[in-house]
């Protein structure tokens, strides 16, 4: 029998969700699925219904296709979720328990969820008018459409940043026939959280496709010049491109929480149940930092699709008073050409790394701590070649098992049996 959660202090309970992305939408539907019968209002600054962001750098950029919505309008209506789009929230009044919208409307809440996400980190040396459509960043559907319209066979694209987003943009642009220069200030691409062995495979694959990758290069300025964009390097050299896309990370959207006096620590600081320093306000997704029990309560902030989904479900349960702690293992993935890169866990701090070779040139690196407990697994290969083993590794990380490194390295070892042992 489904338990129903309706009233608080004898009144109909009102939950407001600020943030019209994946996390906020998942939380809204999960509240209904978990028995909440009160009012749910979902408020998003974008004009669209909540949609999936991972396709933006792939199909969204390749075809300017419509967003892949989390759900259509009819499903929100059926679930009795009031959804407001294209209207930012200006302030949160904790004392009166009100949110004020940019159009002047006020909404009272009993509990509030901040799922405000993150925004692209700007490059400080940009000059000229980015509105001309030649200096861009990719975060929303409108950005994807603008970049797609600027790309064509023979057009030159410079990507600033060699992380997941920059590399995915580069791969999609090459499929469209554009000339691509990728610039990374670090000595290699994917320097944050991805082993060098895997980064080397990614680099070689991009170069095979004709991407010109420059690593260890510092950019002084990026400026529009007539119908081109000029990139000036610290060594005095310059490069010209038809369009530049900056992908150097993101900044969590904490301004609303900060103005409301909530604790900020590399994002909106929450406990293991996603509760902020105000007991009636929760935060989830890209905007919040939280402790991870698998890593000795280390506080992290994750910018990942899976995390947005998982925390949307978890925060719904905790808005209903269940008090569940975060138990999921961080998981990341990226598709580039035919290759899929998957990572479970956090590999920094590993004492031992062993390699497990699979079919089709795929391989997985298992990262263990000083007590031979698996803390992360990083894999790359065509299609779904590493998916099953990475999923099992994720479960082994959660189980905190001591494992034999040599057994992990052998493709003959059945990981499922290690889990069941």
N, C-alpha and C positions, 0 to 999 in steps of 0.2 A: 504494500500500500504506500502511495506517495505521500510524504508528509507535506502539509501546506503551511507556508509562512506568509502571513498576511498583515498582522497588526503589530504595532509597537506602542506601548503605553495606551492601549485602547483605541488608537487611531490607525487609519490605513497608512501603511508604511510607504514612503517614497524613496526610491533610489535613483540618483542621477549619475549618468556616466558621461564624463567629459572626454571626448576623443573619438572620432568616427573612423577608426582604423580596425584592423583585424582583431586586436585584443579587446577593444571595447564592445564590438559586435558579438564576439564569442561569449563574452561575459553576460551580455544582455540575454541571449538565447539560453545560456546555461542556467541563469536565474529561473527562467520559466521551467526548464527541464527538471530542475531540482526542487520545484514546488512553490516558488514565490508567486503570490497572487496580488501583491501591491502594485503601485505605479512604477513603471520604468521609463525614463526619458534618456535618450541617447543623443548627444549634441556633438556635431562635427563642424569644423571650420571649412572643409572642402565642400564644393557643390554636389559631389557625388555621394551615393550610398557607400558604406564601407566596402573596400575592395582589397584584393590580394596585391601586395607590393612586389614579391619576387618576380612575377612575369614582366615587370616594367622594363628591366634591362635585357629581356629576351624577346618574347613575342610582342610586347608593347612597343619596344623600340624598332623591331623588325617590320611591323605592319601598321603601327598606330591603331591597333585594334581597340575596341571599347574595353573598359576595365573588366576584370573578372571579379564580379561582385560576390561577397560572402553570402548574400541572400538577396532575393528580389523584393520589391515593395510589398507584395502580397503576403510574404512570410512574416514581415514585421507586423503587418496588420493582424494576421492570424494569431501571432504571439502577444498581441496587445502591447507592443513596444512603440512608444511615441518617438519618432526620429526627426530631428531638426538638422538640416544640412545648410552649409554656406553661411554659418553664423558663429563666429568665435565667442568664447566666454571671456569676458573682460576681468571679472573679479570673483573671488570666493569670499563670502562673509561668514567666517566660522562662528561668530557670536550669534548672528541671526539665523544661521544655517540656510543661506541663500546663495545661489549663483546668479550673477548679473551678466546678461548677454550684451554684445556690442550694439544691438538694436534697442537696448533699453529694457527689454523684458527681464523679469526676475522669476526664478523658480526656487521654491523651498525644497529642502531635502531632509531626510532622516539619516541617510548614509550616502556618501559620495565616493565615486571611483574616478581617479585621475588616470586616464590612459592616453596621455597627450603625445606620446611618441617622441620623435627626434627630428631634427632638420639637418640638411647638409652643412658641413663646416665650410665657411667661405675662405677663399684664398686672399690673404691680406694685400697682395700686390696687384690686384685687378684694377685697371682703370679703363675708362671708356664706358659705353652704355651697354650693360648686359642685355637690356631689353631689345637690342638689335637682333637677338637670337644667335649670336656668334660666340658668346661666353655663357656657358650653361652649367647647371647642376641637375642631377636626376634624383627626385624624391617622389614626385606625384605623376599622375596620368598626363597632366598638361605638359610637364617637362618632357615626358617620353614622346609625345606628339610633336613638340617643337624640335627635338633633336632628330626625330625621324624625317621630318620635312626638310631639314638642313642637309641630310645625308643623301648621297647618290653615287653611282659609279664614277670614279675619278675625283670626287671631292676629298679633301684632306681633313682628317680629324686628329687632333692632339688630345690625348687623355692624360690628365694630371692625377696621378695616384695609382699605385699598383696593388690595391687590395681587391677584394672580391668584386665590388661594384665596377671598378675601373677595368678589370680584366673581362668581365662579362660584357661591358659596353664595347670593348675592343673586339671581342669575338663576334658580336652581332654586327658591328659596323663592317667588319671584313666580309661577312656573308652578304652584305648589301653592296659590296664592291668599292667601299671607300678605302683610301690610303690611311693607314693608322700609325701614329707615333704615340707610344706610351712612355711617360716620364715618371720615374719613381726616385724620390730623394734618398731612400735607404739603399744599402748595397745590393738588395735583391727584392723581388716582388714578394707579396704575401709574408712580410716580415713579422706580422703580429699573429701569433698562434698557429702558424702553419710550418711544419718542419722544412728545412732547406731542401731535403731530398725530394719532397713533393713539389716545392716551388720550382725546382729545376725542371721537372717534367712539364709543368705548366708553361714555363718560359720557352722551352724548346718547341712545344706544340704551337704556341703563338708565332714564334719565328718561322716555323714551317708554313704558316698561313700568310706570312708576309708582314707581320706586325714588327715595326721597328721599336725595340725596347731599349730605353736608356735608363740605367740605374746609377745611383750615387750622384745624380745631377741636381744642383740647387737652382731653383728659379727665382729670379729677382723681381720680374714683373710680367704681367700679361695685359696687353692693351690692344684695342681695336685700331686698325690702321687702314683707312680707305675700305676696301672690301675684304680685307684679311684680318687675322689676329696675329700679332707679333708676340713671341715668347722670348724674353731676354734671360739668359742664364748668368749665374754668378761668374763664370769664366769669361764673360764678354761676348759669347757667341749668341746668335739669334736663330729662331726657326719661325716660319710662317705656316699658318693653317687656315682653312676656311672656317672651321669651328673648333672651339676648345670646350671640353667637358671636364669640370673639376670634380674629382671624387676622392677627397682626402679625409673621409670620416664624417661623423655626425656629432651634433650637440644635443643632449637631451633637453626637451622642452620643460623646463622647471620654473619658468617665470611666474606662472599662476600660483604654483605651490609656494614659491619663495615669498611672493607678495602676501600670501596668506599666513606667513610665519611658520610654515612646516620645515622640518629639519631636512637639509640638503647635504648630500655626501656623494659626489659623482652621480648625480641624479637625485630624484626624490627618495630619501632614505626610508626603507620599510623594514619590518621584522620578517621572520620566516613565514608569517601568515599573510604578508603583503599589507599589513596595517602601518600607516604613517604615524608620526608623533601625535596626531589627533586621532582618538579612538574611533571616531565616526567617519574617517576618511582613509581610503585605501588607494594604492597606486600599483599599476601593473604594466608590463611590457617594456619597451625601449627606454621609457622615461625614468625608471626606478632602479635603485641599487639595493641588493638584498644579500643576506648571508647564505652560503652554500654548505650544507652539512657534510657533503662528500669531500669537502676541501677545508675541513677544520674551521668552519664558519667564516671563511674568507668572504669578504664583501665584493660582489661583482655587479656589473651591469651588462646585460646581454642584448645585442642587436641581432635578433634572429627570429625567423618566422615561427619556428617550433616553440620558442620561448613565449612569443605573443599568444599562441594558441593555448599552451599549457597553463600560463598564468591567467588567461581569461577564464578557463574552467575552474582553476583553484580559487581565484578571488571571488567567484560567484558563490562557491561553497562557504567561504569565510565571511562574506557579507551576510550570510544566513546563520552565522554564529558557530560554524563547525570547528573552527580553530585548527585547520589542517596546515602542516608545515610543508614548505617546498621540498620535494623529494626527487625531482627530475634531474637528469644529467644533461649538461649543456650539449647541444647538437647543432651542427652547422653543415650546410652543403652549398655547392656551386656547380652549375653546368656550364661548360665551355667547350664548344665544338661537340665532339662525341664523348668527351671526358666528363665524368662526374667525380667531384671531390667531396668526401664526407669526413667529418670529424666528430667524435664523441668525447666529451670531457675536456679538461684543460691540461695541456702537456707541460707547461712551464713548471720547473721544479722536479722534473723526472730524473731519477738516478740512472735508469737503464732504458735503452730503446732497442727493440729487436724487430727485424723485418720478416714478414711472412709473404712470400711470393705466391700469386694466384695465376689463373689462366688469363690469356689475352693481354699479358704484360701488366696486369693489375697487381698492386701490392698494398699491404697494410703495415704501418709502423705501430707497434704496441709500446706504450710508455708506462714504465713502472716506477714506483717510489722506492725508497731504500729498504723497504720490507717486502718487496716483490708484490705489492698490491697494484693492480692495474688502475691508473688514474686517467688515461686517455688512449684513444686509438685514432690514427689518421690514415685514410686510404684514398687511393685514386685508381681509376680504371675506366674502360668504356662502359657506357650504360649503367646497368645495375650490378656490375661485377663485384663491387665491394659492399653492397648494401646489406646483405644478410649477415656477413661477419661483423660489420660495424654495429648493427643492431644487437647482436649477441655480446659484443664488447661493451656496449652501453649497459647491458644488464649485468655483466661481470663487474663493471665499475661500481654500479649501485650496490652489488652484493659485497663489495670490499674484500674479495677473496685474495688469499696469497696464491700466486701462480708460478709455475716453473717457466722461466723465460725461454728455455729451449723447446718446451712443448708448444708454447705460443708461436714460436718461429716456424714450426713444422706444419706445412699444409696438410699433413696427414692427421693432425690433431683435430678432433671434433670439438669445437668450442661449446656446442650445446651440451656435450657430456661434461665438460669442465664446469658448466653452470649448474648441472644437476648433481654434481658430485657432493 
